[in-house]
């Protein structure tokens, strides 16, 4: 791989994350906020590594005998594109030969983030585990992938129901990893998560600009495909699921609901809800064999 394709810094680490293979655990927690990395790692038994480059903060340590890396992604699928590709490069590309390793590592990548609910019965301060990510951005259109039959049918039904056609990019649908999702059922609402390319207009917020699709939130909330429904939306899950699966990693997205767009409520203490989600997820990870 040319130097312009796989960019390494002076210590041989990938450019944005500033990580080398020995600094990355096989279990990775991603958070959006750089300050949230320390909120996670404070529960580790030990922390062996602390690194930061731009908004990408990484801590690697031990929890109950399990080695875990927690890193910040920033907001949006564009940042997930950087993080997932560089995590895989750290794990699976030899930096000396600049070629894929013969034996590939599979990472478990768990997103812990915040989200807005689109259902009245998914209240603020509750938790969601995303069965699927539906991307209404355009990131995954740049990667070669073949959707399975279910993904095609969900996408077609979603487009018909939401009217997101014409000038809008084709939706992208990808499921989470069953092997990880099965650990996050008790205490979690399960549903599809829509990944938006912005926080205001794409999520139906009106400040001074009018919307092209003013009824979109209602159509998202009323969408059904068999037993599946859309529980929430945020800005990273579909890219995490899409790139993770294409690269051969296992992924799950967990969200603390800080806003309910049906009843207009916002959490009185979103930080406490996120902390509860962090402790819940770490407890589950620590208890896995």
Backbone bond lengths (Angstrom), bond angles and torsions (degrees), N, CA, C in turn:
res aa  C-N    CA-C-N  psi(-1)  N-CA   C-N-CA  omega(-1)  CA-C   N-CA-C  phi
1 X - - - 1.460 - - 1.521 109.09 -
2 X 1.295 115.92 133.57 1.457 120.70 -179.47 1.525 111.16 -65.50
3 X 1.325 115.90 156.93 1.460 120.96 179.89 1.520 112.06 -60.42
4 X 1.331 116.56 -27.25 1.462 120.02 179.55 1.525 112.81 -77.62
5 X 1.375 117.35 -14.34 1.459 121.15 -178.03 1.529 110.93 -97.45
6 X 1.315 116.75 -51.84 1.458 122.21 174.18 1.526 107.12 -104.86
7 X 1.329 115.46 99.65 1.463 120.53 -173.12 1.530 108.75 -92.91
8 X 1.320 116.36 121.92 1.458 122.91 178.69 1.519 109.64 -117.03
9 X 1.331 116.10 147.04 1.460 119.29 178.46 1.529 110.54 -89.23
10 X 1.339 116.31 -171.32 1.462 120.48 -172.64 1.528 112.68 -66.65
11 X 1.328 118.47 -18.91 1.468 119.20 177.92 1.526 112.47 -101.21
12 X 1.351 115.71 11.86 1.452 120.40 176.87 1.509 114.09 79.17
13 X 1.322 117.29 18.69 1.466 122.37 -179.94 1.530 109.87 -99.29
14 X 1.333 116.81 154.64 1.464 119.50 178.54 1.526 109.82 -61.35
15 X 1.315 115.58 149.11 1.457 122.66 -164.09 1.531 113.97 -60.44
16 X 1.337 118.14 -55.45 1.465 119.65 -173.49 1.529 112.84 -79.93
17 X 1.317 116.90 -44.50 1.465 119.99 -175.70 1.520 112.54 -80.51
18 X 1.336 117.61 -20.40 1.468 122.11 -177.49 1.526 110.94 54.14
19 X 1.331 116.56 49.60 1.461 122.05 180.00 1.524 110.66 -123.94
20 X 1.337 115.03 147.33 1.452 122.89 172.41 1.525 109.37 -113.74
21 X 1.323 118.65 161.37 1.466 120.82 -173.69 1.523 114.64 -53.47
22 X 1.328 117.80 -42.08 1.464 119.93 -176.75 1.529 112.59 -71.47
23 X 1.325 117.71 -10.72 1.464 121.36 -178.93 1.527 113.21 -93.92
24 X 1.322 116.68 -3.55 1.465 122.27 -175.14 1.512 111.04 -109.14
25 X 1.334 116.67 127.09 1.462 121.61 175.38 1.522 109.88 -83.13
26 X 1.327 116.44 164.98 1.459 120.67 177.84 1.526 111.94 -78.14
27 X 1.337 117.43 -19.89 1.461 122.22 173.88 1.523 108.13 -104.75
28 X 1.334 115.87 121.93 1.467 121.34 -174.35 1.526 109.05 -124.67
29 X 1.319 116.22 128.75 1.459 122.19 172.58 1.514 107.68 -105.77
30 X 1.331 116.85 128.05 1.463 120.18 175.66 1.519 109.70 -108.27
31 X 1.321 115.71 139.96 1.466 123.05 176.06 1.521 107.02 -132.88
32 X 1.312 117.70 152.40 1.446 119.83 -179.43 1.516 113.01 -75.89
33 X 1.327 116.58 -47.19 1.449 124.20 -172.39 1.527 110.65 -81.51
34 X 1.339 119.11 123.91 1.468 120.14 177.46 1.530 113.24 -55.96
35 X 1.346 117.35 -34.45 1.467 119.71 179.60 1.523 112.19 -68.27
36 X 1.340 116.94 -19.08 1.466 119.97 -177.12 1.528 111.69 -77.87
37 X 1.327 117.52 -15.74 1.466 119.60 178.47 1.521 110.00 -60.12
38 X 1.319 116.95 -48.38 1.468 120.33 179.47 1.529 111.23 -67.25
39 X 1.330 117.89 -28.34 1.464 120.57 176.70 1.523 110.97 -65.85
40 X 1.331 116.26 -28.51 1.467 120.52 175.85 1.524 110.65 -82.49
41 X 1.325 116.76 -50.30 1.466 119.90 -171.80 1.524 112.83 -69.91
42 X 1.328 118.47 -16.01 1.468 118.91 177.58 1.524 111.52 -65.15
43 X 1.336 116.60 -18.47 1.459 120.39 177.58 1.528 112.22 -90.43
44 X 1.339 117.66 -5.77 1.464 120.10 176.18 1.531 109.79 -68.41
45 X 1.312 116.26 155.26 1.464 120.08 173.57 1.522 110.51 -72.55
46 X 1.324 116.43 -40.26 1.461 121.77 176.42 1.520 108.84 -142.86
47 X 1.333 116.85 153.53 1.465 122.88 173.39 1.519 107.45 -122.62
48 X 1.333 116.38 119.85 1.461 121.23 -176.03 1.518 113.21 -98.13
49 X 1.351 116.69 -19.66 1.465 120.15 -173.90 1.518 109.98 -143.51
50 X 1.324 115.87 134.96 1.462 122.60 170.74 1.527 107.69 -134.52
51 X 1.333 116.30 121.78 1.455 120.20 178.96 1.525 108.90 -138.23
52 X 1.346 115.97 153.83 1.460 120.65 176.15 1.514 109.80 -148.80
53 X 1.346 115.51 134.19 1.455 122.32 170.71 1.520 106.61 -142.24
54 X 1.333 116.21 117.83 1.465 121.25 -174.53 1.527 109.29 55.99
55 X 1.340 117.92 -131.71 1.467 119.91 -178.67 1.519 113.34 -85.58
56 X 1.340 116.65 2.30 1.457 120.94 -175.20 1.533 109.59 -96.13
57 X 1.324 115.71 101.60 1.464 123.23 178.83 1.518 107.90 -105.64
58 X 1.330 117.18 133.85 1.459 121.91 -177.99 1.520 110.63 -130.48
59 X 1.342 116.22 131.67 1.456 122.73 168.70 1.523 107.62 -124.53
60 X 1.320 117.07 136.24 1.462 122.27 173.63 1.515 108.47 -123.19
61 X 1.336 115.88 134.24 1.456 119.82 -178.55 1.507 111.99 -160.27
62 X 1.332 115.32 -164.90 1.454 123.04 -176.57 1.528 110.22 -119.93
63 X 1.326 114.85 140.47 1.463 121.61 173.43 1.521 107.80 -138.70
64 X 1.323 116.04 113.34 1.476 122.04 178.32 1.529 111.49 51.43
65 X 1.322 115.83 41.81 1.451 120.43 177.85 1.512 115.05 83.42
66 X 1.323 118.64 -2.08 1.467 122.04 178.27 1.527 108.78 -103.73
67 X 1.325 116.56 128.83 1.470 121.37 177.00 1.526 108.18 -83.48
68 X 1.330 116.86 129.09 1.459 122.67 -175.29 1.523 109.34 -133.90
69 X 1.324 115.34 137.76 1.462 122.19 169.32 1.515 108.53 -107.34
70 X 1.330 117.49 132.77 1.463 121.71 171.71 1.519 107.62 -119.72
71 X 1.337 115.82 131.47 1.465 118.93 -179.58 1.518 110.69 -141.91
72 X 1.313 115.18 154.09 1.464 120.95 179.89 1.519 109.71 -93.81
73 X 1.328 115.50 143.01 1.461 121.08 -178.88 1.516 113.28 -106.99
74 X 1.347 117.64 -17.54 1.446 118.31 -164.79 1.519 108.89 76.21
75 X 1.324 116.79 -171.93 1.455 122.30 -173.53 1.523 110.42 -103.00
76 X 1.339 116.99 137.00 1.447 121.34 167.64 1.514 115.21 105.22
77 X 1.342 114.54 159.02 1.459 120.09 -178.70 1.519 112.51 -68.76
78 X 1.339 118.29 -25.70 1.466 119.47 176.91 1.519 110.68 -62.93
79 X 1.336 117.22 -38.94 1.460 120.07 176.62 1.521 111.91 -71.44
80 X 1.341 117.34 -35.41 1.457 120.15 176.28 1.524 110.13 -62.89
81 X 1.325 117.67 -34.73 1.462 121.65 176.29 1.523 110.36 -57.87
82 X 1.323 116.96 -44.37 1.465 120.93 177.96 1.523 110.27 -65.78
83 X 1.322 116.51 -49.91 1.463 120.84 -172.47 1.528 111.79 -65.21
84 X 1.336 118.14 -47.59 1.469 119.57 -177.22 1.526 111.53 -66.83
85 X 1.319 117.20 -42.78 1.457 119.03 179.19 1.528 111.63 -65.06
86 X 1.323 117.40 -39.00 1.462 118.95 -178.78 1.524 112.12 -77.39
87 X 1.335 118.29 -33.38 1.467 119.19 172.75 1.522 110.13 -59.91
88 X 1.334 116.29 -44.28 1.459 119.11 179.32 1.522 111.16 -66.60
89 X 1.324 116.79 -36.62 1.469 119.03 177.91 1.517 110.83 -63.32
90 X 1.332 117.30 -42.41 1.466 120.75 177.75 1.525 110.23 -60.63
91 X 1.344 115.81 -43.83 1.456 120.32 -175.66 1.523 112.96 -75.42
92 X 1.335 117.13 -35.88 1.465 118.90 -162.29 1.520 116.46 -128.31
93 X 1.330 118.45 4.39 1.461 120.43 176.46 1.521 108.60 -120.25
94 X 1.322 116.29 127.11 1.456 122.04 177.88 1.531 108.31 -72.17
95 X 1.347 118.39 116.97 1.462 119.48 -175.75 1.521 114.00 -70.24
96 X 1.332 117.57 -18.80 1.465 120.45 178.85 1.525 110.42 -82.85
97 X 1.336 116.12 -50.26 1.464 120.44 179.49 1.522 112.26 -78.68
98 X 1.356 117.38 -17.51 1.469 122.84 -176.12 1.532 110.73 55.09
99 X 1.316 114.68 47.34 1.463 121.52 -179.67 1.521 108.17 -148.51
100 X 1.347 117.54 156.21 1.469 119.92 179.03 1.520 111.50 -59.91
101 X 1.303 115.93 144.87 1.454 121.06 176.86 1.524 109.41 -71.47
102 X 1.328 116.00 154.25 1.461 119.96 178.38 1.529 110.70 -69.20
103 X 1.310 117.11 -35.41 1.467 121.99 178.87 1.519 108.55 -111.13
104 X 1.320 116.73 118.03 1.456 121.63 -173.83 1.530 111.41 -93.56
105 X 1.328 115.89 142.46 1.469 121.93 173.93 1.528 109.26 -89.12
106 X 1.323 115.62 139.73 1.463 120.71 172.19 1.522 108.05 -104.92
107 X 1.322 116.29 122.61 1.454 121.90 179.14 1.522 110.52 -94.92
108 X 1.330 116.30 146.24 1.458 122.63 166.18 1.521 106.90 -97.97
109 X 1.328 116.93 116.75 1.468 121.47 -175.00 1.521 108.73 -116.56
110 X 1.333 115.94 118.99 1.463 122.14 -175.93 1.519 108.37 -117.00
111 X 1.318 116.41 115.74 1.463 119.74 175.49 1.525 109.61 -85.54
112 X 1.324 116.92 130.80 1.462 123.11 172.40 1.519 106.68 -118.38
113 X 1.328 116.78 111.57 1.458 119.44 -175.02 1.508 112.76 -146.70
114 X 1.317 115.25 -170.11 1.454 122.15 177.65 1.520 109.65 -112.08
115 X 1.320 115.81 162.58 1.457 119.27 -172.74 1.522 109.95 -160.74
116 X 1.336 114.69 164.95 1.459 121.81 174.44 1.518 110.39 -109.03
117 X 1.320 116.70 133.93 1.462 121.41 -179.47 1.524 110.59 -83.31
118 X 1.345 114.76 145.11 1.462 121.67 175.27 1.530 111.58 -114.56
119 X 1.337 116.35 12.92 1.457 121.72 179.74 1.522 109.81 -129.69
120 X 1.331 116.17 138.66 1.462 120.57 -179.62 1.524 111.83 -63.48
121 X 1.334 116.95 -30.46 1.461 120.18 -177.30 1.527 113.05 -91.48
122 X 1.337 117.38 12.60 1.466 122.21 171.14 1.530 105.92 -118.10
123 X 1.331 117.22 85.32 1.467 121.36 -168.18 1.525 112.81 -79.77
124 X 1.322 115.55 169.61 1.460 120.27 174.70 1.528 108.75 -60.54
125 X 1.316 115.04 147.84 1.459 125.47 179.66 1.533 113.22 75.66
126 X 1.333 118.30 4.03 1.457 120.67 173.65 1.522 109.31 -91.67
127 X 1.353 116.16 175.64 1.463 121.51 -176.53 1.523 110.28 -118.68
128 X 1.336 115.58 146.52 1.469 122.65 175.40 1.524 109.05 -126.32
129 X 1.326 116.20 135.74 1.462 122.52 167.21 1.521 107.02 -108.71
130 X 1.305 117.34 124.49 1.467 122.30 -171.18 1.525 111.12 -83.09
131 X 1.334 116.31 116.40 1.466 119.83 175.71 1.520 110.85 -72.01
132 X 1.334 116.67 -34.87 1.463 123.36 179.81 1.523 108.79 -141.85
133 X 1.311 115.27 154.93 1.450 121.53 167.01 1.513 108.92 -112.39
134 X 1.332 116.62 131.56 1.464 122.04 175.41 1.523 106.97 -113.86
135 X 1.316 116.80 109.81 1.457 120.59 -177.49 1.515 111.48 -90.22
136 X 1.326 116.66 125.04 1.466 120.74 174.02 1.529 110.21 -107.89
137 X 1.346 114.77 19.98 1.455 121.82 170.70 1.530 107.37 -99.54
138 X 1.308 118.11 -168.06 1.472 119.21 -176.85 1.518 114.11 -117.39
139 X 1.343 119.40 7.82 1.468 120.36 -172.65 1.516 112.82 -57.49
140 X 1.328 118.17 -50.75 1.461 120.27 -171.55 1.522 112.51 -71.53
141 X 1.330 117.99 -10.89 1.464 120.06 176.29 1.526 111.53 -69.25
142 X 1.334 117.47 -13.86 1.462 120.93 179.57 1.526 112.52 -88.13
143 X 1.340 117.46 -4.34 1.459 120.96 -178.03 1.524 110.01 -115.40
144 X 1.335 115.71 142.33 1.458 120.83 177.89 1.524 109.02 -75.04
145 X 1.306 116.03 122.47 1.459 119.97 178.08 1.521 108.22 -155.27
146 X 1.312 116.19 151.25 1.461 122.25 179.11 1.520 107.80 -115.98
147 X 1.336 118.87 111.14 1.469 120.39 -179.98 1.517 110.93 -68.44
148 X 1.341 116.31 148.45 1.454 118.98 174.76 1.529 109.87 -80.51
149 X 1.323 116.73 176.61 1.468 120.52 -174.29 1.523 111.77 -60.85
150 X 1.333 117.17 -42.86 1.459 119.94 -179.51 1.518 110.97 -62.13
151 X 1.322 117.06 -43.43 1.462 120.71 -178.99 1.516 111.23 -63.04
152 X 1.318 117.70 -38.28 1.463 121.07 177.77 1.519 110.45 -64.63
153 X 1.315 117.38 -45.38 1.466 121.21 -178.12 1.525 111.30 -67.06
154 X 1.325 117.35 -41.40 1.468 120.13 177.61 1.522 109.99 -62.86
155 X 1.323 116.43 -44.46 1.476 120.26 179.99 1.518 111.52 -60.79
156 X 1.317 117.24 -45.08 1.468 120.51 -179.75 1.522 111.57 -63.90
157 X 1.334 116.74 -44.58 1.462 120.25 179.22 1.522 110.81 -65.08
158 X 1.326 116.47 -38.61 1.461 121.88 179.84 1.527 110.56 -63.99
159 X 1.311 117.26 -44.94 1.466 120.18 179.64 1.529 111.52 -63.26
160 X 1.319 116.40 -43.27 1.465 119.13 179.96 1.525 111.01 -62.21
161 X 1.311 116.29 -42.39 1.465 120.06 -174.56 1.524 112.20 -74.70
162 X 1.321 117.48 -40.83 1.466 120.75 -173.96 1.519 113.03 -88.46
163 X 1.338 117.59 -14.56 1.467 122.95 -176.40 1.531 112.12 65.96
164 X 1.335 116.91 22.77 1.462 120.59 177.64 1.521 109.50 -85.06
165 X 1.301 114.73 74.87 1.454 122.28 179.42 1.523 108.14 -131.58
166 X 1.301 118.22 -166.48 1.468 121.13 177.86 1.504 111.54 65.45
167 X 1.353 118.37 -112.15 1.468 119.61 -173.80 1.521 113.59 -77.06
168 X 1.339 118.66 -8.17 1.451 121.05 -175.80 1.532 110.81 -86.88
169 X 1.340 117.76 146.40 1.475 119.33 178.81 1.520 110.32 -65.59
170 X 1.331 118.41 151.63 1.465 120.36 178.20 1.523 110.16 -61.16
171 X 1.334 118.58 134.49 1.467 120.06 177.90 1.528 110.98 -62.87
172 X 1.314 114.73 151.72 1.462 121.83 176.78 1.516 107.90 -117.59
173 X 1.327 117.69 131.34 1.463 122.12 -177.19 1.520 109.36 -122.29
174 X 1.323 116.47 128.77 1.459 120.25 176.24 1.529 108.79 -149.40
175 X 1.329 116.29 136.80 1.448 121.08 179.06 1.515 112.30 -83.43
176 X 1.350 114.93 157.22 1.449 120.74 172.12 1.518 110.38 -73.90
177 X 1.319 116.70 175.65 1.466 121.78 -177.14 1.521 109.76 -85.10
178 X 1.340 118.34 116.41 1.469 120.51 -179.01 1.523 113.22 -54.43
179 X 1.334 117.28 -36.01 1.456 120.49 -178.94 1.512 113.67 -64.29
180 X 1.336 118.17 -23.98 1.464 121.67 174.53 1.524 111.13 -95.77
181 X 1.327 116.99 -40.71 1.465 120.34 -177.52 1.524 112.45 -57.60
182 X 1.329 116.81 -34.01 1.464 119.99 -175.88 1.526 112.57 -62.65
183 X 1.342 117.47 -20.94 1.456 120.85 179.40 1.528 112.42 -83.62
184 X 1.335 116.93 -13.42 1.467 120.58 -173.70 1.534 109.86 -120.94
185 X 1.315 115.41 65.00 1.464 121.15 179.98 1.528 111.81 -115.06
186 X 1.321 116.97 -47.65 1.454 120.22 -179.28 1.523 110.58 -68.73
187 X 1.334 116.18 122.34 1.463 120.77 -179.52 1.512 114.43 86.04
188 X 1.335 117.48 3.20 1.454 121.84 -179.70 1.523 110.19 -120.05
189 X 1.334 117.49 134.91 1.461 120.72 164.50 1.521 107.24 -73.52
190 X 1.323 117.02 142.46 1.455 121.90 -178.98 1.521 108.51 -112.86
191 X 1.309 117.40 130.01 1.456 119.35 178.75 1.514 111.87 -175.71
192 X 1.322 114.98 173.97 1.456 121.14 177.87 1.527 110.22 -77.70
193 X 1.316 115.33 145.02 1.460 121.84 -179.07 1.520 109.18 -119.00
194 X 1.321 116.33 127.18 1.463 121.35 175.93 1.521 108.52 -88.37
195 X 1.327 116.15 130.85 1.457 121.96 177.69 1.519 109.01 -103.23
196 X 1.326 115.06 120.06 1.466 121.99 -174.09 1.532 110.81 -101.94
197 X 1.339 117.44 152.10 1.458 120.49 179.33 1.529 113.54 -87.00
198 X 1.326 117.99 10.25 1.451 121.73 179.50 1.515 110.50 -167.45
199 X 1.330 116.06 170.83 1.464 122.30 -175.52 1.517 112.70 -98.34
200 X 1.320 117.47 -27.36 1.462 120.22 -174.06 1.526 110.94 -99.25
201 X 1.315 118.99 -91.13 1.458 120.10 -177.43 1.516 114.64 -53.66
202 X 1.352 118.98 -46.87 1.465 119.09 -179.49 1.524 113.86 -62.95
203 X 1.329 117.74 -19.81 1.463 120.70 176.89 1.533 111.50 -106.65
204 X 1.335 115.87 18.80 1.459 120.33 172.84 1.508 115.66 76.05
205 X 1.345 118.25 15.35 1.460 119.91 178.64 1.528 109.39 -86.39
206 X 1.313 115.52 139.25 1.459 121.30 179.06 1.517 108.81 -119.72
207 X 1.324 116.59 117.16 1.458 121.40 171.43 1.532 108.04 -106.28
208 X 1.344 117.65 -78.69 1.463 119.47 175.25 1.516 113.13 -117.97
209 X 1.334 117.50 -13.23 1.458 119.79 -175.82 1.527 111.13 -101.76
210 X 1.331 117.83 135.44 1.470 120.39 176.04 1.523 110.79 -72.99
211 X 1.340 115.45 159.30 1.461 121.86 -177.57 1.514 111.51 -102.02
212 X 1.324 115.83 146.60 1.458 120.85 173.43 1.529 110.62 -72.49
213 X 1.346 116.54 -32.78 1.466 122.51 -177.99 1.531 109.06 -124.49
214 X 1.340 119.28 74.58 1.461 120.64 -174.05 1.521 114.47 -65.68
215 X 1.320 119.10 -21.29 1.457 120.88 179.59 1.514 114.31 -100.15
216 X 1.330 117.59 16.24 1.460 120.43 -172.32 1.522 112.61 -63.16
217 X 1.331 118.22 -42.48 1.463 119.17 -178.09 1.524 111.84 -58.98
218 X 1.330 117.15 -40.86 1.467 120.02 178.34 1.530 110.72 -63.17
219 X 1.322 117.55 -40.63 1.462 120.06 -179.56 1.532 111.49 -70.38
220 X 1.334 116.74 -34.96 1.458 119.22 175.41 1.528 110.58 -63.47
221 X 1.319 116.11 -45.25 1.456 120.12 -177.75 1.514 113.82 -67.44
222 X 1.324 117.59 -27.22 1.466 120.48 -178.13 1.526 113.34 -94.35
223 X 1.340 117.54 -1.14 1.458 120.06 -179.51 1.527 111.00 -70.17
224 X 1.329 115.94 135.92 1.457 122.29 175.83 1.522 108.77 -136.34
225 X 1.331 114.46 142.57 1.467 120.08 170.93 1.518 106.14 -136.79
226 X 1.313 116.64 99.68 1.451 120.56 -173.07 1.511 109.51 61.91
227 X 1.335 116.69 -125.53 1.465 121.26 177.83 1.522 112.71 -86.32
228 X 1.325 117.35 -1.45 1.456 121.17 -176.56 1.521 111.37 -88.86
229 X 1.319 115.45 143.00 1.461 121.60 172.82 1.525 108.33 -142.12
230 X 1.312 115.82 164.22 1.462 121.33 176.88 1.524 108.02 -88.01
231 X 1.314 116.44 119.55 1.459 120.40 179.89 1.525 112.75 -92.54
232 X 1.340 116.88 -31.22 1.468 118.31 -168.33 1.519 110.71 -161.65
233 X 1.323 115.36 171.95 1.451 119.72 170.50 1.513 111.73 -142.68
234 X 1.331 113.92 156.28 1.460 122.51 -178.70 1.523 107.44 -158.99
235 X 1.353 118.75 -149.80 1.464 118.83 -169.76 1.524 115.40 -135.02
236 X 1.368 118.51 15.34 1.467 118.87 -177.91 1.531 116.30 -139.03
237 X 1.325 118.89 -23.64 1.467 121.21 -164.28 1.522 114.25 -60.39
238 X 1.325 118.79 -45.73 1.471 119.35 -175.68 1.525 111.56 -62.56
239 X 1.324 117.56 -36.18 1.471 120.60 177.76 1.519 110.78 -69.81
240 X 1.336 117.07 -39.37 1.458 121.21 176.61 1.522 110.50 -59.81
241 X 1.337 116.36 -47.37 1.460 120.58 -178.71 1.532 111.25 -69.64
242 X 1.312 116.97 -42.74 1.456 120.14 -177.30 1.511 112.65 -66.35
243 X 1.329 117.46 -54.51 1.457 120.43 -179.04 1.521 110.95 -67.74
244 X 1.340 116.15 -38.10 1.455 119.05 179.67 1.515 111.83 -59.04
245 X 1.335 116.38 -46.66 1.459 119.00 -179.22 1.519 111.67 -67.32
246 X 1.334 118.00 -42.63 1.456 120.22 179.99 1.529 111.91 -61.68
247 X 1.328 116.85 -32.50 1.460 121.13 -178.34 1.525 112.77 -90.10
248 X 1.333 117.20 -3.29 1.455 120.25 175.73 1.508 115.33 87.32
249 X 1.339 118.19 20.79 1.459 121.58 179.42 1.533 109.90 -105.33
250 X 1.329 116.00 161.68 1.456 121.60 178.21 1.532 108.65 -98.72
251 X 1.330 116.46 135.06 1.461 120.15 -173.72 1.519 111.24 -136.14
252 X 1.329 114.93 146.85 1.460 121.36 171.01 1.528 107.44 -146.84
253 X 1.329 116.12 143.29 1.457 121.94 179.78 1.522 109.24 -115.61
254 X 1.332 115.72 123.30 1.461 122.89 179.65 1.525 108.52 -116.13
255 X 1.319 116.01 134.37 1.461 119.88 -176.29 1.522 111.52 -129.49
256 X 1.322 115.64 137.62 1.457 121.94 166.05 1.519 107.02 -91.21
257 X 1.307 116.86 126.79 1.466 120.95 -179.14 1.522 109.18 -79.86
258 X 1.318 116.73 115.80 1.465 121.12 179.92 1.525 111.88 -107.10
259 X 1.339 117.41 -13.74 1.468 120.93 177.72 1.520 108.81 -139.79
260 X 1.332 116.09 139.27 1.456 120.35 171.60 1.519 106.97 -113.20
261 X 1.340 116.78 114.02 1.453 121.13 -173.56 1.524 111.84 -80.84
262 X 1.330 117.21 -9.28 1.463 120.25 177.55 1.527 110.27 -80.14
263 X 1.340 116.50 -49.58 1.473 119.31 -178.43 1.526 112.97 -98.95
264 X 1.337 117.59 0.22 1.459 121.25 175.00 1.514 114.65 75.84
265 X 1.317 118.15 14.93 1.464 120.88 -178.26 1.514 111.50 -88.23
266 X 1.328 115.36 148.89 1.461 122.78 172.03 1.523 107.49 -125.81
267 X 1.315 116.91 142.30 1.457 121.26 -175.29 1.521 111.80 -57.09
268 X 1.326 115.90 136.62 1.460 120.64 176.39 1.526 111.57 -73.84
269 X 1.329 116.69 -20.46 1.466 121.02 179.05 1.525 108.85 -150.45
270 X 1.330 115.38 73.61 1.455 120.48 -179.17 1.513 112.84 -61.59
271 X 1.339 117.57 -32.44 1.461 120.55 -179.82 1.521 110.73 -63.22
272 X 1.348 116.70 -38.30 1.468 120.35 178.51 1.524 110.37 -66.55
273 X 1.337 117.27 -38.64 1.466 120.73 178.95 1.522 110.41 -64.54
274 X 1.331 116.66 -42.44 1.464 120.10 178.82 1.529 110.23 -64.63
275 X 1.322 117.22 -40.80 1.460 120.16 179.28 1.527 110.87 -62.92
276 X 1.321 117.40 -39.91 1.467 120.26 176.70 1.523 110.73 -62.82
277 X 1.339 116.66 -40.02 1.459 120.24 178.58 1.526 110.39 -65.70
278 X 1.320 117.64 -41.79 1.463 121.14 177.56 1.523 110.01 -58.57
279 X 1.345 116.94 -49.22 1.462 120.37 -177.73 1.523 111.05 -65.70
280 X 1.328 117.13 -36.93 1.464 120.65 178.12 1.525 110.63 -64.61
281 X 1.338 116.71 -48.33 1.466 120.58 -178.95 1.521 111.30 -63.69
282 X 1.339 117.43 -42.94 1.463 119.72 -179.88 1.526 110.79 -65.74
283 X 1.330 116.79 -36.99 1.460 119.44 177.50 1.521 111.60 -62.39
284 X 1.339 116.13 -39.46 1.456 119.99 178.15 1.526 110.60 -67.84
285 X 1.322 117.74 -42.98 1.457 121.16 179.26 1.530 111.23 -64.83
286 X 1.332 116.72 -40.64 1.457 120.10 -179.77 1.520 112.16 -66.29
287 X 1.350 116.08 -29.00 1.448 120.33 -178.23 1.506 114.93 -85.99
288 X 1.353 117.61 -9.60 1.469 120.72 -179.96 1.524 109.83 -75.78
289 X 1.322 114.70 143.39 1.463 119.74 177.72 1.528 109.72 -79.06
